[in-house]
Amino acid sequence: MTPGTMLTAVAHHPATGPADTAAGALDSSGAPAVSMSQDPITPDEFFRADIRVGVIRRAEEFPQARNPAYKLWIDFGELGIRTSSAQLTAFYQPEQLTGRLVLAVVNFPPRRIAGFSSEVLVLGVPVGTQQNVALIQPDRPVPPGTRVF
């Protein structure tokens, strides 16, 4: 999977396909069971992904997107405001997202999604199906822009 593929869909993880599942098996949540990677990475490779805490400042419906999504404007402190197209419509309304802390990869190249520049990948986990995504967030207040390690 390429970084650009991940940017296009928070709710859909293209890597979870036949090569990564045990013959269509499902985990306890009903999502496809994913086997452990046969291609381990080093800590240095992991830390190339710049994951930061952000605060959603604005969220709007994105009817032009191919899959149901929101346009997000996220404050990353010293990094400034970055935009993202995120498939979070199953569990969240736009007004519920404003002010929420999120984790996002900030060093992927931007992608154009239905004419909108998606600059960061907001991180979430599928619940039940890959169209139902719950956000990953810190359990305490954290300043925007704080790097995850």
KOLPA-173157 format. One line per field, with one value per residue: x, y, z of N, C-alpha, C, CB in turn; residue in three letters. Coordinates in steps of 0.02 Angstrom, whole numbers. Glycine has a CB too. Example, Ala and Ser with C-alpha at 12.3 -4.5 7.8 and 13.67 -1.06 7.14 Angstrom:
<atoms>
n.X 660_642
n.Y -284_-112
n.Z 390_354
ca.X 615_684
ca.Y -225_-53
ca.Z 390_357
c.X 660_645
c.Y -165_2
c.Z 390_394
cb.X 565_704
cb.Y -224_-30
cb.Z 452_286
residuo ALA_SER
</atoms>
This chain:
<atoms>
n.X 42_26_75_-12_-128_-175_-208_-325_-432_-495_-585_-571_-460_-351_-252_-301_-337_-356_-225_-190_-279_-348_-408_-531_-573_-650_-623_-659_-739_-802_-735_-619_-501_-334_-175_-17_115_226_334_429_463_589_619_668_613_476_468_484_360_273_180_57_-29_-182_-307_-471_-535_-633_-767_-847_-980_-949_-1005_-960_-866_-820_-848_-944_-895_-805_-745_-605_-527_-383_-294_-126_-41_117_139_34_-130_-199_-275_-398_-478_-594_-666_-779_-911_-1000_-1003_-995_-1055_-1032_-1031_-999_-867_-790_-669_-620_-485_-366_-265_-143_-57_64_159_137_124_16_-152_-271_-440_-587_-571_-529_-396_-316_-216_-165_-168_-294_-303_-388_-491_-569_-737_-828_-865_-769_-817_-863_-788_-692_-617_-444_-377_-289_-301_-299_-290_-185_-58_-86_2_95_211_188_261
n.Y -58_110_271_371_300_270_398_428_365_355_269_152_23_-17_-116_-224_-356_-502_-555_-522_-576_-714_-822_-754_-741_-671_-550_-531_-417_-420_-370_-394_-520_-488_-544_-558_-455_-512_-446_-367_-204_-83_11_138_149_152_274_366_401_541_569_665_757_836_967_968_1100_1138_1059_990_929_824_812_790_691_523_416_422_561_683_852_911_1033_1048_1091_1097_1158_1229_1184_1228_1247_1107_1014_881_744_641_485_475_469_374_368_498_667_822_932_867_839_955_1033_915_810_731_603_611_573_677_693_639_651_779_744_758_756_741_874_934_971_851_845_777_617_561_461_310_173_25_-21_-156_-149_-93_28_91_194_228_362_380_442_547_510_613_793_865_966_1041_982_904_773_600_459
n.Z 0_-38_32_-19_-46_80_124_56_115_270_326_256_236_123_127_192_128_22_32_160_249_338_243_223_353_501_631_810_809_690_583_445_480_514_474_559_504_380_346_439_511_555_708_668_539_571_641_541_500_538_666_738_868_846_841_794_708_622_536_397_295_153_13_-119_-115_-157_-69_84_179_279_268_349_454_536_681_710_802_805_676_605_525_449_316_293_215_281_316_419_447_499_641_688_689_602_695_813_798_800_897_948_997_891_812_686_534_474_376_249_70_2_-56_-189_-170_-242_-283_-165_-55_33_163_274_360_455_598_633_691_626_667_681_537_396_358_468_574_716_798_844_989_1110_1287_1374_1394_1271_1203_1042_901_966_956_921_997
ca.X 0_63_49_-67_-187_-199_-238_-390_-487_-485_-628_-556_-389_-342_-205_-337_-364_-346_-158_-180_-329_-346_-462_-594_-592_-666_-604_-717_-781_-833_-690_-575_-444_-271_-120_42_154_284_386_437_500_631_594_684_563_413_471_480_291_267_112_48_-93_-213_-374_-515_-563_-692_-786_-903_-998_-911_-1047_-926_-823_-847_-876_-964_-836_-805_-686_-582_-473_-354_-241_-68_3_169_135_-22_-192_-194_-341_-403_-541_-596_-727_-797_-982_-1041_-1008_-988_-1084_-981_-1028_-967_-795_-757_-638_-596_-415_-356_-197_-139_9_69_212_120_111_-55_-191_-332_-497_-645_-553_-509_-329_-311_-145_-146_-208_-321_-301_-447_-495_-636_-778_-879_-849_-719_-851_-876_-722_-686_-555_-393_-360_-260_-351_-290_-274_-116_-52_-84_69_138_226_178_319
ca.Y 0_172_322_405_259_279_464_434_334_338_213_93_7_-60_-171_-281_-392_-574_-573_-507_-607_-787_-851_-719_-744_-608_-547_-529_-359_-429_-344_-447_-537_-471_-582_-519_-441_-554_-399_-321_-142_-63_72_196_153_174_345_409_427_595_567_722_773_896_984_985_1168_1144_998_1001_873_824_773_774_632_459_383_473_588_753_894_932_1080_1024_1135_1060_1203_1263_1161_1264_1212_1061_988_810_713_583_446_467_485_323_380_569_722_875_972_827_834_1018_1034_849_792_674_587_610_572_743_697_609_703_795_712_793_713_778_945_957_950_814_851_732_556_555_391_281_100_2_-53_-197_-149_-42_91_119_210_265_400_368_507_544_508_673_852_867_1024_1027_977_857_714_534_414
ca.Z 0_-41_76_-50_-39_148_131_24_151_339_343_217_238_65_138_218_70_24_53_230_290_341_203_235_424_534_702_856_794_625_532_419_523_481_501_575_445_367_327_495_500_611_741_627_485_601_661_481_500_586_692_784_897_818_865_738_716_578_502_351_252_90_-33_-182_-105_-183_-10_134_213_301_261_415_461_599_707_735_838_765_606_574_508_392_297_282_199_326_314_489_451_534_713_707_652_599_756_865_785_816_964_967_984_847_792_613_501_443_325_184_20_-4_-110_-209_-166_-267_-284_-98_-37_95_180_328_369_522_616_664_689_606_718_646_466_381_347_534_600_779_801_895_1019_1177_1340_1416_1352_1246_1158_971_872_1002_915_951_994
c.X 45_35_-11_-132_-217_-233_-308_-446_-469_-525_-611_-481_-375_-295_-241_-373_-348_-276_-147_-231_-322_-409_-529_-616_-605_-642_-667_-763_-817_-792_-646_-516_-380_-215_-62_85_214_345_396_477_541_599_609_634_496_414_477_410_286_194_106_-23_-119_-281_-416_-547_-626_-704_-848_-918_-963_-950_-1014_-882_-858_-880_-894_-904_-850_-741_-669_-527_-446_-295_-187_-18_51_168_78_-83_-180_-264_-338_-473_-544_-665_-748_-872_-1025_-1052_-1011_-1027_-1031_-974_-997_-891_-758_-733_-609_-521_-413_-282_-196_-67_13_122_200_112_36_-87_-251_-388_-558_-632_-531_-440_-329_-237_-120_-192_-229_-325_-364_-444_-564_-671_-834_-864_-799_-751_-868_-809_-728_-618_-509_-375_-328_-315_-345_-278_-199_-112_-51_-13_116_147_216_242_307
c.Y 61_223_358_366_268_347_467_405_317_276_149_82_-43_-119_-233_-315_-465_-594_-563_-540_-683_-814_-820_-720_-674_-610_-541_-470_-366_-402_-401_-458_-524_-511_-535_-512_-488_-511_-347_-258_-127_-3_135_205_177_249_392_437_479_600_621_725_837_907_1002_1053_1177_1077_1013_937_881_783_755_713_569_419_435_495_659_787_918_984_1069_1069_1091_1106_1237_1241_1195_1220_1170_1034_912_792_648_550_427_474_434_340_453_614_778_915_934_824_898_1018_968_841_731_662_584_606_636_747_654_665_717_758_757_742_755_854_974_930_916_808_803_671_553_481_368_206_79_-32_-91_-203_-92_25_126_130_250_299_374_436_497_542_566_733_854_927_1003_1029_930_795_650_494_353
c.Z 0_7_46_-43_30_157_104_66_222_356_307_217_182_77_165_161_75_48_127_275_287_308_219_308_451_605_744_843_728_568_506_466_484_515_517_512_440_350_383_476_562_646_700_570_513_614_601_474_556_608_746_811_865_849_803_752_675_544_460_314_185_38_-99_-176_-130_-127_41_176_237_279_331_409_532_618_737_769_791_692_569_563_446_378_286_260_239_324_385_500_490_607_733_660_652_664_815_858_804_888_986_950_939_838_716_590_460_388_263_134_15_-63_-125_-209_-184_-263_-218_-82_32_112_233_330_442_538_652_658_667_664_681_572_453_364_413_569_664_779_855_923_1087_1230_1389_1369_1335_1200_1085_944_907_960_955_944_1034
cb.X -48_64_103_-53_-171_-142_-195_-389_-510_-506_-699_-583_-369_-317_-150_-387_-336_-357_-107_-182_-399_-340_-466_-647_-537_-742_-555_-693_-740_-901_-646_-550_-448_-257_-97_84_178_269_369_471_452_703_625_755_555_400_529_500_237_292_93_66_-89_-220_-373_-570_-511_-682_-800_-887_-1075_-840_-1109_-884_-803_-791_-824_-1019_-774_-814_-698_-558_-497_-332_-270_-35_41_237_126_0_-251_-143_-365_-384_-549_-579_-718_-761_-1009_-1007_-950_-915_-1153_-996_-1098_-995_-783_-805_-688_-637_-377_-391_-171_-173_19_84_278_56_139_-65_-214_-324_-504_-708_-611_-561_-280_-344_-131_-147_-168_-390_-240_-511_-476_-630_-808_-947_-913_-675_-914_-922_-681_-694_-569_-330_-423_-212_-346_-230_-294_-96_11_-127_100_107_299_119_382
cb.Y 0_201_372_417_185_271_514_401_273_397_231_99_-22_-20_-149_-260_-363_-602_-533_-433_-586_-813_-926_-748_-779_-594_-488_-527_-296_-397_-286_-428_-611_-395_-637_-553_-369_-604_-364_-357_-83_-46_78_191_84_136_356_369_369_664_496_787_781_890_1044_930_1220_1201_939_1059_868_794_812_834_624_418_331_444_588_757_954_872_1156_950_1185_1021_1166_1249_1085_1293_1262_1003_1023_771_700_604_382_518_493_255_348_589_747_922_996_757_820_1078_1056_795_779_686_520_673_508_795_678_565_682_870_640_827_680_760_983_935_1010_742_921_768_492_590_377_308_68_-46_-1_-168_-141_-64_80_72_248_218_473_329_551_603_443_665_918_800_1063_1077_1044_839_718_497_449
cb.Z 61_-112_93_-122_-52_198_97_-42_115_385_328_145_308_9_186_274_4_-44_14_239_269_415_214_192_464_530_715_927_794_624_559_349_547_485_452_633_444_311_261_554_484_587_810_599_451_666_707_418_510_556_721_748_975_743_917_727_695_526_552_302_243_101_-48_-203_-30_-216_19_180_166_378_210_457_450_594_760_678_892_795_604_510_497_405_233_346_120_398_271_531_383_528_747_706_683_542_775_865_712_803_1014_930_1050_778_824_583_455_495_357_189_-49_-13_-89_-280_-95_-227_-308_-44_-37_89_202_396_348_529_660_632_757_546_768_656_421_324_306_576_548_841_811_866_1025_1189_1377_1466_1389_1209_1174_933_870_1072_889_917_1017
residuo MET_THR_PRO_GLY_THR_MET_LEU_THR_ALA_VAL_ALA_HIS_HIS_PRO_ALA_THR_GLY_PRO_ALA_ASP_THR_ALA_ALA_GLY_ALA_LEU_ASP_SER_SER_GLY_ALA_PRO_ALA_VAL_SER_MET_SER_GLN_ASP_PRO_ILE_THR_PRO_ASP_GLU_PHE_PHE_ARG_ALA_ASP_ILE_ARG_VAL_GLY_VAL_ILE_ARG_ARG_ALA_GLU_GLU_PHE_PRO_GLN_ALA_ARG_ASN_PRO_ALA_TYR_LYS_LEU_TRP_ILE_ASP_PHE_GLY_GLU_LEU_GLY_ILE_ARG_THR_SER_SER_ALA_GLN_LEU_THR_ALA_PHE_TYR_GLN_PRO_GLU_GLN_LEU_THR_GLY_ARG_LEU_VAL_LEU_ALA_VAL_VAL_ASN_PHE_PRO_PRO_ARG_ARG_ILE_ALA_GLY_PHE_SER_SER_GLU_VAL_LEU_VAL_LEU_GLY_VAL_PRO_VAL_GLY_THR_GLN_GLN_ASN_VAL_ALA_LEU_ILE_GLN_PRO_ASP_ARG_PRO_VAL_PRO_PRO_GLY_THR_ARG_VAL_PHE
</atoms>
